[in-house]
């Protein structure tokens, strides 16, 4: 593992993921661009990797500016792949994540100021809300998580699970008289 906590593989026995990025060649044809190995951040029973990120929507892809920011190892670039598992939201932009959950693993109860478009692609994942409600998602199921307090849990004691999420930053607003902010609760 590197000193910054990133490692090239941490998948709890599931197939190693790959990410491919397309672009335009000088002659205008479509080609595959640089796609270095994904980097995972171990969060204690689960791991997060950043497949891609952008600092604006609509995105600016002219002159490969989005790719340069994502592929950069410069930590001052908010969209950089080196922020895998650290920054769930990207200011005014989006983050495309893969989350691998080991058997029985769960995230802390948390809120991100974002709308998250989530699809389970392997195993089963339970979404628990601070109201006590929950929903078990099977492979192929999707959920739109809208800045609510929530926790992700792998309900299996012997099988890993994986989901992908596109996390889109939202405008600040109040709920029940309180401005929503990113928040993590201790278990």
C-alpha positions as CSV (number, residue, x, y, z in Angstrom):
1,X,0.0,0.0,0.0
2,X,1.3,3.5,-0.8
3,X,1.8,6.1,1.9
4,X,-1.3,8.0,0.9
5,X,-3.5,4.9,1.5
6,X,-4.1,4.2,-2.2
7,X,-3.6,0.7,-3.6
8,X,-4.2,-0.8,-7.1
9,X,-6.4,-3.6,-6.0
10,X,-8.8,-4.2,-3.1
11,X,-11.8,-6.1,-4.2
12,X,-12.7,-8.6,-1.6
13,X,-12.5,-11.6,-4.0
14,X,-14.5,-10.0,-6.8
15,X,-13.1,-9.5,-10.3
16,X,-10.6,-6.6,-10.6
17,X,-12.4,-3.6,-12.3
18,X,-10.9,-1.7,-15.2
19,X,-11.9,1.7,-16.6
20,X,-11.4,2.8,-20.2
21,X,-11.5,6.4,-21.4
22,X,-12.3,7.3,-25.0
23,X,-11.3,10.4,-26.9
24,X,-10.9,11.9,-30.3
25,X,-7.7,11.4,-32.3
26,X,-6.3,14.4,-34.3
27,X,-8.1,13.2,-37.4
28,X,-11.4,13.1,-35.5
29,X,-11.7,9.3,-35.2
30,X,-12.7,7.8,-31.9
31,X,-9.8,6.1,-29.9
32,X,-9.0,4.8,-26.5
33,X,-7.0,7.2,-24.4
34,X,-4.8,6.7,-21.3
35,X,-6.5,4.6,-18.7
36,X,-4.2,3.9,-15.8
37,X,-5.0,1.2,-13.2
38,X,-7.8,2.2,-10.7
39,X,-6.6,3.1,-7.3
40,X,-8.6,2.0,-4.2
41,X,-8.7,3.6,-0.8
42,X,-9.3,1.1,2.0
43,X,-12.0,2.3,4.4
44,X,-11.9,-0.7,6.8
45,X,-14.1,-3.4,5.3
46,X,-15.0,-1.5,2.2
47,X,-13.0,0.3,-0.5
48,X,-13.8,3.2,-2.9
49,X,-12.2,4.0,-6.3
50,X,-12.8,7.0,-8.5
51,X,-13.6,5.9,-12.0
52,X,-13.8,9.5,-13.2
53,X,-14.6,13.0,-12.0
54,X,-15.4,16.4,-13.5
55,X,-15.5,19.9,-11.9
56,X,-18.3,21.2,-14.0
57,X,-21.6,20.2,-15.6
58,X,-21.9,20.5,-18.6
59,X,-18.4,19.1,-18.8
60,X,-15.6,20.8,-20.8
61,X,-13.8,18.1,-22.8
62,X,-12.2,20.3,-25.4
63,X,-8.4,19.9,-25.5
64,X,-8.6,17.0,-23.1
65,X,-8.9,19.3,-20.1
66,X,-11.2,16.9,-18.2
67,X,-8.8,14.0,-18.8
68,X,-5.8,16.1,-17.8
69,X,-7.4,17.0,-14.5
70,X,-8.6,13.5,-13.8
71,X,-5.3,11.8,-14.7
72,X,-3.2,14.4,-12.8
73,X,-1.3,13.3,-9.6
74,X,-1.5,16.9,-8.5
75,X,-3.6,16.9,-5.3
76,X,-4.7,20.5,-6.0
77,X,-6.8,19.2,-8.9
78,X,-10.1,18.4,-7.3
79,X,-11.1,15.9,-10.0
80,X,-7.8,14.0,-9.7
81,X,-7.9,10.2,-9.4
82,X,-5.7,10.5,-6.3
83,X,-8.6,11.7,-4.3
84,X,-10.3,8.2,-4.5
85,X,-12.3,7.6,-1.4
86,X,-11.5,11.0,0.1
87,X,-13.8,13.3,-1.7
88,X,-17.2,11.9,-2.4
89,X,-18.5,15.1,-4.0
90,X,-16.7,17.3,-6.5
91,X,-17.7,21.0,-6.2
92,X,-20.0,22.0,-9.0
93,X,-19.3,18.7,-10.7
94,X,-19.6,14.9,-10.5
95,X,-17.8,11.9,-9.3
96,X,-18.1,8.4,-10.8
97,X,-17.3,5.8,-8.1
98,X,-17.1,2.1,-7.6
99,X,-17.6,0.9,-4.0
100,X,-16.6,-2.7,-3.0
101,X,-18.1,-3.9,0.3
102,X,-16.6,-6.9,2.0
103,X,-18.9,-9.5,3.7
104,X,-20.8,-7.8,6.5
105,X,-19.2,-4.4,5.9
106,X,-21.0,-1.1,6.3
107,X,-20.2,2.6,5.9
108,X,-20.7,5.1,8.6
109,X,-24.1,6.9,8.6
110,X,-23.4,10.0,6.5
111,X,-24.8,12.7,4.3
112,X,-23.2,14.1,1.2
113,X,-24.6,17.3,-0.4
114,X,-25.3,15.5,-3.6
115,X,-27.7,13.4,-5.6
116,X,-26.3,9.9,-6.0
117,X,-27.3,7.7,-8.9
118,X,-26.5,4.2,-7.6
119,X,-26.7,0.7,-9.3
120,X,-25.7,-2.5,-7.6
121,X,-23.7,-4.6,-10.0
122,X,-22.7,-7.5,-7.8
123,X,-24.2,-9.1,-4.7
124,X,-26.8,-7.4,-2.4
125,X,-26.5,-4.0,-0.8
126,X,-28.8,-2.5,1.9
127,X,-29.4,1.2,2.1
128,X,-30.3,2.3,5.6
129,X,-31.8,5.7,6.4
130,X,-31.7,7.7,9.7
131,X,-35.5,7.2,9.9
132,X,-34.9,3.5,10.4
133,X,-36.2,2.6,6.9
134,X,-34.1,0.4,4.7
135,X,-34.1,-1.1,1.3
136,X,-32.2,-4.2,0.1
137,X,-30.9,-3.8,-3.5
138,X,-30.2,-6.8,-5.7
139,X,-27.8,-6.8,-8.6
140,X,-29.2,-4.5,-11.3
141,X,-31.4,-2.5,-8.9
142,X,-30.9,1.3,-8.8
143,X,-31.6,4.0,-6.2
144,X,-31.5,7.7,-6.3
145,X,-30.1,9.0,-3.0
146,X,-30.9,12.7,-2.6
147,X,-28.7,14.2,0.1
148,X,-30.3,12.1,2.9
149,X,-28.5,10.6,5.9
150,X,-27.7,7.1,5.0
151,X,-25.5,4.1,5.4
152,X,-24.5,1.3,2.9
153,X,-24.3,-2.2,4.2
154,X,-23.5,-5.6,2.7
155,X,-26.0,-7.9,4.4
156,X,-24.2,-11.1,3.4
157,X,-21.8,-12.7,5.9
158,X,-19.9,-14.6,3.2
159,X,-20.1,-12.7,-0.1
160,X,-18.8,-9.3,-1.2
161,X,-20.9,-6.7,-3.0
162,X,-20.2,-3.9,-5.4
163,X,-22.1,-0.8,-6.5
164,X,-21.4,2.1,-8.9
165,X,-22.5,5.6,-8.2
166,X,-22.5,8.8,-10.1
167,X,-22.4,11.5,-7.4
168,X,-23.6,15.0,-8.6
169,X,-23.0,18.1,-6.5
170,X,-26.2,20.0,-5.7
171,X,-27.0,23.6,-4.7
172,X,-27.0,24.3,-0.9
173,X,-30.5,24.3,0.6
174,X,-32.3,23.9,3.9
175,X,-34.3,21.0,5.2
176,X,-36.4,21.6,8.4
177,X,-34.6,24.9,8.9
178,X,-31.1,23.5,8.7
179,X,-28.6,24.0,5.9
180,X,-27.6,20.6,4.6
181,X,-23.8,20.0,4.9
182,X,-21.6,17.0,4.5
183,X,-21.8,15.0,7.7
184,X,-20.5,11.7,9.1
185,X,-21.8,10.2,12.3
186,X,-19.8,7.9,14.5
187,X,-21.3,4.4,14.9
